[in-house]
Amino acid sequence: MEKNFSQWKKQCLNKLDLSKKGSVDEDIVHVVSLLNSCKEYFTTSSCSGRVILTDGAPESSAVQKQNCVWLFVSHHKCKCDDLMSALARSSGDAVLKFEPFVLHVQCRRLEDAQLMHSVAVNSGFRNSGLTASKTGKIITAVRSTHGLEVPLSQQGRLLVDHNYINFLTQTANQKMEENLRRIHRFYQNLQSALTAEKLQKLQIPDPPSSQELKDPSQRLETEKGEEEEKRSKSSVYKRRRKRGQQHQTDVCRSDRDSSVPELDDCLDLFT
């Protein structure tokens, strides 16, 4: 399994980035770099969070995702005017979304995945989880729930006014700010957890006892003394036991002797 993980990591890090952007988002470059530098982890996909305006077929259509067009996308805070300009190009069902930070991390062992999951949850990404495949791949998904999805137009016809779009812009920007705070918290907690894990692995073993520090001759003398003490205790016990047995014999013997005169006296009565 260790060999497979190393191969998977090498293959993943060497392949081309197939995302639309083609590179890691700048707000999470430090997070991805930290994980990929650890022998226990590597990232398989990531997004720092984005505001996106899509235009597609009605939701009931089976080809909605295939025919979806991105009218606007930003990994930073956006402006209302930019969204209005993008909406003007809509000819289908436009939807405004805020998608928070998401990160998929492949882990060497289950214990490593549990550590990653704990860091994610404690950093505010409470929708995180673990998956394990039959081939042995263990993935931790770092996810949050503070997303946003609002329909704005239907078949190219705007459903809301400018004021509402302005309100949605402010809401999406607030969520983006909170998203960046959680990313920062996740990075700090991850650094602390990884440092603690390394220190635990490098923990100095307990010092040897005073008995172990003695030279061989001293240990031999100590062992002889302990052996003699055991024999002495054993002989004392045997002597005490023997005296006890003798005492019981004497008592029985004296009882038997004392009963003889009494029997003779009884016999004299019949003579």
C-alpha positions as a LaTeX table, in Angstrom:
\begin{tabular}{lrrr}
\hline
Residue & $x$ (\AA) & $y$ (\AA) & $z$ (\AA) \\
\hline
Met1 & 0.00 & 0.00 & 0.00 \\
Glu2 & 2.88 & 2.39 & 0.81 \\
Lys3 & 4.36 & 1.76 & $-2.64$ \\
Asn4 & 1.00 & 2.37 & $-4.33$ \\
Phe5 & 0.55 & 5.68 & $-2.51$ \\
Ser6 & 3.97 & 6.91 & $-3.62$ \\
Gln7 & 3.16 & 5.99 & $-7.24$ \\
Trp8 & $-0.24$ & 7.68 & $-7.08$ \\
Lys9 & 1.30 & 10.83 & $-5.66$ \\
Lys10 & 4.00 & 10.97 & $-8.32$ \\
Gln11 & 1.49 & 10.47 & $-11.13$ \\
Cys12 & $-0.92$ & 13.06 & $-9.78$ \\
Leu13 & 1.67 & 15.77 & $-9.23$ \\
Asn14 & 3.25 & 15.24 & $-12.64$ \\
Lys15 & 0.07 & 15.33 & $-14.71$ \\
Leu16 & $-1.37$ & 18.46 & $-16.29$ \\
Asp17 & $-3.93$ & 20.62 & $-14.50$ \\
Leu18 & $-7.17$ & 19.96 & $-16.38$ \\
Ser19 & $-9.25$ & 22.65 & $-14.66$ \\
Lys20 & $-10.61$ & 25.56 & $-16.67$ \\
Lys21 & $-8.16$ & 27.92 & $-15.02$ \\
Gly22 & $-5.24$ & 25.51 & $-15.46$ \\
Ser23 & $-3.50$ & 26.40 & $-12.19$ \\
Val24 & $-3.97$ & 26.48 & $-8.42$ \\
Asp25 & $-5.88$ & 29.53 & $-7.14$ \\
Glu26 & $-3.54$ & 32.09 & $-5.62$ \\
Asp27 & $-5.38$ & 32.26 & $-2.28$ \\
Ile28 & $-4.63$ & 28.58 & $-1.56$ \\
Val29 & $-1.22$ & 28.07 & $-3.17$ \\
His30 & 0.39 & 27.97 & 0.29 \\
Val31 & $-2.11$ & 25.35 & 1.50 \\
Val32 & $-1.61$ & 23.08 & $-1.53$ \\
Ser33 & 2.18 & 23.46 & $-1.34$ \\
Leu34 & 2.24 & 22.53 & 2.35 \\
Leu35 & 0.20 & 19.38 & 1.80 \\
Asn36 & 2.13 & 18.25 & $-1.25$ \\
Ser37 & 5.39 & 18.66 & 0.65 \\
Cys38 & 4.25 & 16.10 & 3.24 \\
Lys39 & 4.88 & 12.41 & 2.55 \\
Glu40 & 1.46 & 11.54 & 4.02 \\
Tyr41 & $-0.63$ & 13.71 & 1.66 \\
Phe42 & $-1.15$ & 15.12 & $-1.80$ \\
Thr43 & $-3.97$ & 17.19 & $-3.29$ \\
Thr44 & $-6.11$ & 15.87 & $-6.15$ \\
Ser45 & $-8.34$ & 18.92 & $-6.74$ \\
Ser46 & $-8.98$ & 22.31 & $-5.20$ \\
Cys47 & $-10.81$ & 25.62 & $-5.50$ \\
Ser48 & $-10.32$ & 28.63 & $-3.24$ \\
Gly49 & $-13.97$ & 29.66 & $-3.63$ \\
Arg50 & $-15.69$ & 31.61 & $-6.38$ \\
Val51 & $-18.64$ & 33.74 & $-7.43$ \\
Ile52 & $-20.06$ & 32.36 & $-10.65$ \\
Leu53 & $-22.93$ & 33.28 & $-12.94$ \\
Thr54 & $-24.06$ & 30.48 & $-15.23$ \\
Asp55 & $-26.55$ & 30.41 & $-18.07$ \\
Gly56 & $-28.05$ & 27.09 & $-19.04$ \\
Ala57 & $-31.06$ & 25.00 & $-20.03$ \\
Pro58 & $-34.01$ & 24.57 & $-17.64$ \\
Glu59 & $-33.27$ & 22.46 & $-14.55$ \\
Ser60 & $-35.49$ & 19.64 & $-15.81$ \\
Ser61 & $-33.24$ & 19.15 & $-18.81$ \\
Ala62 & $-30.87$ & 16.18 & $-18.69$ \\
Val63 & $-28.20$ & 18.12 & $-20.58$ \\
Gln64 & $-28.20$ & 21.16 & $-18.31$ \\
Lys65 & $-24.60$ & 20.76 & $-17.21$ \\
Gln66 & $-23.35$ & 20.05 & $-20.73$ \\
Asn67 & $-25.01$ & 23.16 & $-22.18$ \\
Cys68 & $-24.13$ & 25.41 & $-19.24$ \\
Val69 & $-22.31$ & 28.63 & $-20.15$ \\
Trp70 & $-20.24$ & 30.64 & $-17.69$ \\
Leu71 & $-21.25$ & 34.26 & $-17.99$ \\
Phe72 & $-19.07$ & 35.42 & $-15.11$ \\
Val73 & $-16.59$ & 33.90 & $-12.65$ \\
Ser74 & $-14.35$ & 35.44 & $-10.00$ \\
His75 & $-12.26$ & 33.98 & $-7.17$ \\
His76 & $-12.37$ & 37.34 & $-5.42$ \\
Lys77 & $-15.08$ & 39.78 & $-4.39$ \\
Cys78 & $-17.17$ & 41.06 & $-7.29$ \\
Lys79 & $-19.05$ & 44.21 & $-8.30$ \\
Cys80 & $-22.74$ & 44.54 & $-9.05$ \\
Asp81 & $-22.06$ & 46.22 & $-12.39$ \\
Asp82 & $-19.99$ & 43.23 & $-13.52$ \\
Leu83 & $-22.87$ & 40.89 & $-12.76$ \\
Met84 & $-25.38$ & 43.13 & $-14.58$ \\
Ser85 & $-23.17$ & 43.21 & $-17.65$ \\
Ala86 & $-22.91$ & 39.42 & $-17.63$ \\
Leu87 & $-26.68$ & 39.04 & $-17.16$ \\
Ala88 & $-27.27$ & 41.07 & $-20.30$ \\
Arg89 & $-25.78$ & 38.17 & $-22.29$ \\
Ser90 & $-28.13$ & 35.60 & $-20.79$ \\
Ser91 & $-30.46$ & 33.73 & $-23.15$ \\
Gly92 & $-31.43$ & 30.87 & $-20.85$ \\
Asp93 & $-31.79$ & 30.36 & $-17.10$ \\
Ala94 & $-29.15$ & 32.41 & $-15.32$ \\
Val95 & $-28.13$ & 31.38 & $-11.80$ \\
Leu96 & $-25.82$ & 33.24 & $-9.41$ \\
Lys97 & $-23.73$ & 31.00 & $-7.18$ \\
Phe98 & $-21.17$ & 31.37 & $-4.47$ \\
Glu99 & $-19.14$ & 28.18 & $-4.11$ \\
Pro100 & $-16.89$ & 28.05 & $-1.03$ \\
Phe101 & $-13.41$ & 26.58 & $-0.69$ \\
Val102 & $-13.15$ & 22.88 & $-1.54$ \\
Leu103 & $-10.11$ & 20.64 & $-1.31$ \\
His104 & $-9.63$ & 16.94 & $-1.96$ \\
Val105 & $-6.61$ & 15.35 & $-0.30$ \\
Gln106 & $-5.42$ & 11.78 & $-0.77$ \\
Cys107 & $-3.95$ & 10.36 & 2.43 \\
Arg108 & $-1.40$ & 7.62 & 3.01 \\
Arg109 & $-3.17$ & 6.02 & 6.00 \\
Leu110 & $-6.55$ & 6.21 & 7.67 \\
Glu111 & $-4.92$ & 7.90 & 10.67 \\
Asp112 & $-3.62$ & 10.66 & 8.37 \\
Ala113 & $-7.10$ & 11.13 & 6.89 \\
Gln114 & $-8.63$ & 11.38 & 10.36 \\
Leu115 & $-6.12$ & 14.06 & 11.31 \\
Met116 & $-6.95$ & 16.04 & 8.16 \\
His117 & $-10.69$ & 15.70 & 8.80 \\
Ser118 & $-10.29$ & 16.90 & 12.40 \\
Val119 & $-8.34$ & 19.98 & 11.27 \\
Ala120 & $-10.97$ & 20.77 & 8.62 \\
Val121 & $-13.93$ & 20.50 & 10.98 \\
Asn122 & $-12.22$ & 22.55 & 13.69 \\
Ser123 & $-11.49$ & 25.25 & 11.10 \\
Gly124 & $-15.15$ & 25.68 & 10.17 \\
Phe125 & $-15.43$ & 23.26 & 7.24 \\
Arg126 & $-18.10$ & 21.13 & 8.89 \\
Asn127 & $-19.27$ & 19.41 & 5.71 \\
Ser128 & $-15.95$ & 17.59 & 5.34 \\
Gly129 & $-15.76$ & 13.82 & 5.07 \\
Leu130 & $-13.71$ & 10.71 & 4.28 \\
Thr131 & $-13.99$ & 8.13 & 1.53 \\
Ala132 & $-12.04$ & 4.89 & 1.01 \\
Ser133 & $-12.06$ & 2.98 & $-2.27$ \\
Lys134 & $-11.60$ & $-0.74$ & $-2.88$ \\
Thr135 & $-8.19$ & $-0.01$ & $-4.39$ \\
Gly136 & $-7.01$ & 1.51 & $-1.10$ \\
Lys137 & $-7.30$ & 5.18 & $-1.97$ \\
Ile138 & $-8.27$ & 7.27 & 1.06 \\
Ile139 & $-9.59$ & 10.76 & 0.29 \\
Thr140 & $-10.44$ & 13.57 & 2.69 \\
Ala141 & $-12.81$ & 16.17 & 1.23 \\
Val142 & $-12.60$ & 19.58 & 2.91 \\
Arg143 & $-15.96$ & 21.30 & 2.34 \\
Ser144 & $-18.17$ & 23.98 & 3.81 \\
Thr145 & $-21.89$ & 24.70 & 3.78 \\
His146 & $-21.98$ & 28.50 & 3.47 \\
Gly147 & $-22.78$ & 28.51 & $-0.24$ \\
Leu148 & $-25.29$ & 30.54 & $-2.23$ \\
Glu149 & $-27.43$ & 29.71 & $-5.28$ \\
Val150 & $-30.09$ & 32.07 & $-6.63$ \\
Pro151 & $-31.90$ & 32.02 & $-10.03$ \\
Leu152 & $-31.90$ & 35.45 & $-11.70$ \\
Ser153 & $-33.47$ & 34.93 & $-15.12$ \\
Gln154 & $-35.64$ & 32.48 & $-17.03$ \\
Gln155 & $-35.26$ & 31.97 & $-20.76$ \\
Gly156 & $-33.31$ & 35.22 & $-20.94$ \\
Arg157 & $-35.93$ & 37.26 & $-19.01$ \\
Leu158 & $-34.66$ & 38.93 & $-15.82$ \\
Leu159 & $-36.71$ & 37.93 & $-12.77$ \\
Val160 & $-35.36$ & 40.44 & $-10.25$ \\
Asp161 & $-34.55$ & 44.14 & $-10.17$ \\
His162 & $-31.22$ & 45.92 & $-9.87$ \\
Asn163 & $-31.56$ & 46.47 & $-6.11$ \\
Tyr164 & $-31.91$ & 42.78 & $-5.44$ \\
Ile165 & $-28.86$ & 41.96 & $-7.56$ \\
Asn166 & $-26.93$ & 44.59 & $-5.60$ \\
Phe167 & $-28.03$ & 42.89 & $-2.37$ \\
Leu168 & $-26.93$ & 39.49 & $-3.69$ \\
Thr169 & $-23.55$ & 40.95 & $-4.64$ \\
Gln170 & $-22.99$ & 42.18 & $-1.08$ \\
Thr171 & $-24.09$ & 38.82 & 0.32 \\
Ala172 & $-21.74$ & 36.90 & $-1.97$ \\
Asn173 & $-18.84$ & 39.20 & $-1.05$ \\
Gln174 & $-19.49$ & 38.69 & 2.67 \\
Lys175 & $-19.42$ & 34.95 & 2.14 \\
Met176 & $-16.16$ & 35.29 & 0.24 \\
Glu177 & $-14.60$ & 37.19 & 3.15 \\
Glu178 & $-15.71$ & 34.52 & 5.61 \\
Asn179 & $-14.39$ & 31.89 & 3.23 \\
Leu180 & $-10.92$ & 33.47 & 3.22 \\
Arg181 & $-10.93$ & 33.65 & 7.03 \\
Arg182 & $-11.69$ & 29.93 & 7.23 \\
Ile183 & $-8.90$ & 29.15 & 4.74 \\
His184 & $-6.46$ & 31.09 & 6.89 \\
Arg185 & $-7.65$ & 29.29 & 10.02 \\
Phe186 & $-7.38$ & 25.93 & 8.25 \\
Tyr187 & $-3.79$ & 26.66 & 7.21 \\
Gln188 & $-2.77$ & 27.65 & 10.74 \\
Asn189 & $-4.43$ & 24.62 & 12.32 \\
Leu190 & $-2.90$ & 22.36 & 9.68 \\
Gln191 & 0.59 & 23.67 & 10.41 \\
Ser192 & 0.12 & 23.11 & 14.15 \\
Ala193 & $-1.27$ & 19.60 & 13.66 \\
Leu194 & 1.53 & 18.53 & 11.33 \\
Thr195 & 4.17 & 19.94 & 13.66 \\
Ala196 & 2.66 & 18.12 & 16.65 \\
Glu197 & 2.50 & 14.90 & 14.63 \\
Lys198 & 6.19 & 15.13 & 13.72 \\
Leu199 & 7.19 & 15.84 & 17.32 \\
Gln200 & 5.21 & 12.83 & 18.47 \\
Lys201 & 7.01 & 10.58 & 16.00 \\
Leu202 & 10.39 & 11.97 & 17.11 \\
Gln203 & 9.56 & 11.67 & 20.81 \\
Ile204 & 12.60 & 10.64 & 22.89 \\
Pro205 & 12.08 & 7.24 & 24.58 \\
Asp206 & 11.92 & 7.03 & 28.38 \\
Pro207 & 15.37 & 7.00 & 30.05 \\
Pro208 & 16.59 & 3.59 & 31.29 \\
Ser209 & 16.03 & 2.73 & 34.92 \\
Ser210 & 18.80 & 2.81 & 37.49 \\
Gln211 & 18.91 & $-0.99$ & 37.36 \\
Glu212 & 19.57 & $-0.90$ & 33.62 \\
Leu213 & 22.34 & 1.69 & 34.09 \\
Lys214 & 24.36 & $-0.62$ & 36.40 \\
Asp215 & 27.33 & $-2.47$ & 34.96 \\
Pro216 & 27.07 & $-6.25$ & 34.44 \\
Ser217 & 29.02 & $-7.13$ & 37.61 \\
Gln218 & 26.72 & $-4.99$ & 39.75 \\
Arg219 & 23.63 & $-6.53$ & 38.14 \\
Leu220 & 25.05 & $-10.02$ & 38.81 \\
Glu221 & 25.67 & $-9.23$ & 42.49 \\
Thr222 & 22.18 & $-7.81$ & 42.83 \\
Glu223 & 20.63 & $-10.86$ & 41.22 \\
Lys224 & 22.64 & $-13.17$ & 43.57 \\
Gly225 & 21.49 & $-11.20$ & 46.59 \\
Glu226 & 17.87 & $-11.39$ & 45.49 \\
Glu227 & 18.18 & $-15.14$ & 44.92 \\
Glu228 & 19.72 & $-15.70$ & 48.40 \\
Glu229 & 16.96 & $-13.61$ & 49.96 \\
Lys230 & 14.33 & $-15.75$ & 48.26 \\
Arg231 & 16.02 & $-18.98$ & 49.49 \\
Ser232 & 16.27 & $-17.60$ & 53.03 \\
Lys233 & 12.57 & $-16.73$ & 53.08 \\
Ser234 & 11.75 & $-20.18$ & 51.72 \\
Ser235 & 13.81 & $-21.98$ & 54.40 \\
Val236 & 12.23 & $-19.89$ & 57.18 \\
Tyr237 & 8.80 & $-20.82$ & 55.88 \\
Lys238 & 9.72 & $-24.52$ & 55.80 \\
Arg239 & 11.06 & $-24.43$ & 59.39 \\
Arg240 & 7.92 & $-22.72$ & 60.63 \\
Arg241 & 5.78 & $-25.26$ & 58.83 \\
Lys242 & 7.77 & $-28.16$ & 60.31 \\
Arg243 & 7.47 & $-26.79$ & 63.85 \\
Gly244 & 3.74 & $-26.42$ & 63.34 \\
Gln245 & 3.42 & $-30.02$ & 62.27 \\
Gln246 & 5.44 & $-31.22$ & 65.29 \\
His247 & 3.27 & $-29.19$ & 67.64 \\
Gln248 & 0.11 & $-30.77$ & 66.21 \\
Thr249 & 1.66 & $-34.25$ & 66.64 \\
Asp250 & 2.57 & $-33.58$ & 70.26 \\
Val251 & $-0.91$ & $-32.33$ & 71.01 \\
Cys252 & $-2.49$ & $-35.42$ & 69.50 \\
Arg253 & $-0.05$ & $-37.64$ & 71.35 \\
Ser254 & $-0.69$ & $-36.00$ & 74.72 \\
Asp255 & $-4.44$ & $-36.26$ & 74.19 \\
Arg256 & $-4.12$ & $-39.93$ & 73.43 \\
Asp257 & $-1.96$ & $-40.60$ & 76.52 \\
Ser258 & $-4.31$ & $-38.76$ & 78.86 \\
Ser259 & $-7.24$ & $-40.86$ & 77.73 \\
Val260 & $-5.65$ & $-44.15$ & 78.78 \\
Pro261 & $-5.97$ & $-43.64$ & 82.58 \\
Glu262 & $-9.59$ & $-42.66$ & 82.15 \\
Leu263 & $-10.23$ & $-45.92$ & 80.29 \\
Asp264 & $-8.48$ & $-47.91$ & 83.05 \\
Asp265 & $-10.61$ & $-46.25$ & 85.71 \\
Cys266 & $-13.75$ & $-47.24$ & 83.82 \\
Leu267 & $-12.56$ & $-50.84$ & 83.56 \\
Asp268 & $-11.89$ & $-50.95$ & 87.33 \\
Leu269 & $-15.58$ & $-50.32$ & 87.97 \\
Phe270 & $-16.51$ & $-53.65$ & 86.35 \\
Thr271 & $-13.99$ & $-55.75$ & 88.25 \\
\hline
\end{tabular}
